[in-house]
Amino acid sequence: MDVIAAPSPNFDARPPATPIDILVLHYTGMETGAAAVARLCDPAAKVSAHYTIDEDGTIFSHVSEDRRAWHAGISYWAGARDINARSIGIEIVNPGHEFGYRPFPPAQVAAVIDLAKEIVARHGIANARVLGHSDVAPGRKIDPGELFPWGTLALCGIGLWPQTRKAKLSLSFEDGLRAFGYGLAPDVDVPAKSVIGAFQRHFRPSKIDGVADKECAAILAALLLSKE
């Protein structure tokens, strides 16, 4: 797997004794891949990621994995608030909802799978902790969005995808979200509807309305079983 070095100055040291146990996937949300790479490498922008993957599958490396890149911002997952400290961030070139959101090309998806496989193997990242930016920051972000092929990644061993929709949720939907890792009040100041929408965007993209219906409950129950 060829990786092109495009170093970013936007990083700092990870806190001591903090494991790297989350992989966060983003879309760039800019008009071109070149513009996105330039911004991630611009010291004035104060943002970065460990990698960017262009639509043709080209991979750019910006920050060493042992350093903290600045990609997640204000975020939360399973009690952790400094997601940058414990994660690897991959930016996936796509104009996003602002500039003409579109499906992710096969070559790009293949490169995401190849790189993600290496990362999760290198750091022992659990499938339940392969997340979208919208999962860890549902009040602010919606990337990589409803067109991202999470199911395809899961078939390749990266991340979780519900294997059944017949499981029964034995607790409230919001408590189930908390058990899975999502942040809800009082832990975070984010409306429940936004968190449910993030869950749907990742695991039930056919209908994103922020309403926890029976299908969502069955999906969450299946995910909780897969996480065990």
Buried (B, 14 or more C-beta within 10 A) or exposed (E): EEEEEBEBEBBEEBEEEEEBBBBBBBBBBBEBBEEBBEBBBBEEBEBBBBBBBBBEBBBBBBBEBEBBBBBBEEBBBBEBEBBBBBBBBBBBBBBBBEEEBEEBBEBBBBBBBBBBBEBBEEBEBEBBBBBBBBBBBBBEBBBBBBBBBBBBBBEBEBBBBBEEBEBEBEBEBBEBBBBBBBBBEEEBEBEBEBBBBBBBBBBBBEEBEBEBBEBBBBBBBBBBEBBE
